[in-house]
Amino acid sequence: MAKGALLNPIKMGRYELPNRVFMAPMTRSRADNSENVATPLIAEYYSQRASAGLLITEGSQVSKQGVGYINTPGIHSQAQVEGWKQVIES
């Protein structure tokens, strides 16, 4: 890899990424509400890292039975879908 290549654009499939900085999935347990909805704090967390080439968000439970641990945002209710929309828009 050439010197400075980390900050060079890269094409991955159909995606043109601005650099080769990828952020692995991790959670911060910030969906601290009874519905496990993504919060403005989660949106802020990801928007602060938006200059990375690729962000892989935290794992999200797809059902109430799939909750692995406390305060993780889900994606199995309409309220949760709406919560993730604020993350995407930020």
DOVOVEX-103053 format. One record per residue (C-alpha): residue number from 0; residue in one letter; x, y, z. Coordinates in steps of 0.02 Angstrom, whole numbers, always signed. Example, Ala and Ser with C-alpha at 12.3 -4.5 7.8 and 13.67 -1.06 7.14 Angstrom:
2
+-----+-----+--------+--------+--------+
:   n : res :      X :      Y :      Z :
+-----+-----+--------+--------+--------+
:   0 :   A :   +615 :   -225 :   +390 :
:   1 :   S :   +684 :    -53 :   +357 :
+-----+-----+--------+--------+--------+
This chain:
90
+-----+-----+--------+--------+--------+
:   n : res :      X :      Y :      Z :
+-----+-----+--------+--------+--------+
:   0 :   M :     +0 :     +0 :     +0 :
:   1 :   A :    +70 :   +168 :    -49 :
:   2 :   K :   +110 :   +297 :    +82 :
:   3 :   G :    -49 :   +391 :   +125 :
:   4 :   A :   -161 :   +260 :    +42 :
:   5 :   L :   -270 :   +251 :   +198 :
:   6 :   L :   -346 :   +418 :   +151 :
:   7 :   N :   -367 :   +378 :    -34 :
:   8 :   P :   -540 :   +338 :   -103 :
:   9 :   I :   -586 :   +156 :   -133 :
:  10 :   K :   -723 :    +69 :   -232 :
:  11 :   M :   -808 :    -77 :   -143 :
:  12 :   G :   -938 :   -157 :   -254 :
:  13 :   R :  -1060 :    -20 :   -300 :
:  14 :   Y :   -998 :    +98 :   -166 :
:  15 :   E :   -870 :   +235 :   -190 :
:  16 :   L :   -795 :   +270 :    -18 :
:  17 :   P :   -699 :   +431 :    +19 :
:  18 :   N :   -560 :   +339 :   +112 :
:  19 :   R :   -508 :   +170 :   +181 :
:  20 :   V :   -550 :   +209 :   +362 :
:  21 :   F :   -681 :    +83 :   +418 :
:  22 :   M :   -765 :    +84 :   +588 :
:  23 :   A :   -810 :    -85 :   +658 :
:  24 :   P :   -980 :   -117 :   +736 :
:  25 :   M :   -992 :    -79 :   +921 :
:  26 :   T :  -1127 :    -22 :  +1037 :
:  27 :   R :  -1127 :   +113 :  +1167 :
:  28 :   S :  -1287 :    +53 :  +1253 :
:  29 :   R :  -1369 :   +222 :  +1228 :
:  30 :   A :  -1546 :   +167 :  +1185 :
:  31 :   D :  -1592 :   +200 :  +1366 :
:  32 :   N :  -1780 :   +198 :  +1346 :
:  33 :   S :  -1915 :    +66 :  +1369 :
:  34 :   E :  -1938 :    +43 :  +1181 :
:  35 :   N :  -1752 :    +22 :  +1138 :
:  36 :   V :  -1766 :   +164 :  +1011 :
:  37 :   A :  -1608 :   +244 :   +942 :
:  38 :   T :  -1586 :   +413 :  +1029 :
:  39 :   P :  -1517 :   +583 :   +978 :
:  40 :   L :  -1358 :   +535 :  +1071 :
:  41 :   I :  -1336 :   +385 :   +956 :
:  42 :   A :  -1363 :   +498 :   +805 :
:  43 :   E :  -1232 :   +618 :   +873 :
:  44 :   Y :  -1108 :   +475 :   +902 :
:  45 :   Y :  -1118 :   +417 :   +721 :
:  46 :   S :  -1123 :   +591 :   +646 :
:  47 :   Q :   -960 :   +631 :   +738 :
:  48 :   R :   -881 :   +485 :   +645 :
:  49 :   A :   -961 :   +516 :   +476 :
:  50 :   S :   -797 :   +559 :   +391 :
:  51 :   A :   -743 :   +377 :   +399 :
:  52 :   G :   -751 :   +285 :   +234 :
:  53 :   L :   -873 :   +155 :   +302 :
:  54 :   L :   -970 :   +147 :   +465 :
:  55 :   I :  -1044 :    -18 :   +519 :
:  56 :   T :  -1172 :    +19 :   +652 :
:  57 :   E :  -1201 :    -83 :   +807 :
:  58 :   G :  -1299 :   -243 :   +798 :
:  59 :   S :  -1486 :   -217 :   +817 :
:  60 :   Q :  -1610 :   -341 :   +886 :
:  61 :   V :  -1743 :   -393 :   +762 :
:  62 :   S :  -1870 :   -448 :   +894 :
:  63 :   K :  -1905 :   -428 :  +1079 :
:  64 :   Q :  -1837 :   -603 :  +1104 :
:  65 :   G :  -1675 :   -553 :  +1017 :
:  66 :   V :  -1618 :   -423 :  +1144 :
:  67 :   G :  -1439 :   -473 :  +1189 :
:  68 :   Y :  -1405 :   -343 :  +1322 :
:  69 :   I :  -1474 :   -185 :  +1397 :
:  70 :   N :  -1500 :    -19 :  +1305 :
:  71 :   T :  -1463 :    -78 :  +1129 :
:  72 :   P :  -1569 :     -4 :   +989 :
:  73 :   G :  -1687 :   -121 :   +899 :
:  74 :   I :  -1764 :   -118 :   +727 :
:  75 :   H :  -1923 :   -221 :   +752 :
:  76 :   S :  -2049 :    -85 :   +786 :
:  77 :   Q :  -2101 :    +70 :   +690 :
:  78 :   A :  -2035 :   +182 :   +830 :
:  79 :   Q :  -1865 :    +97 :   +815 :
:  80 :   V :  -1863 :   +118 :   +627 :
:  81 :   E :  -1900 :   +303 :   +652 :
:  82 :   G :  -1760 :   +313 :   +781 :
:  83 :   W :  -1635 :   +242 :   +656 :
:  84 :   K :  -1694 :   +368 :   +526 :
:  85 :   Q :  -1629 :   +509 :   +636 :
:  86 :   V :  -1460 :   +421 :   +643 :
:  87 :   I :  -1455 :   +403 :   +453 :
:  88 :   E :  -1507 :   +584 :   +424 :
:  89 :   S :  -1376 :   +652 :   +544 :
+-----+-----+--------+--------+--------+
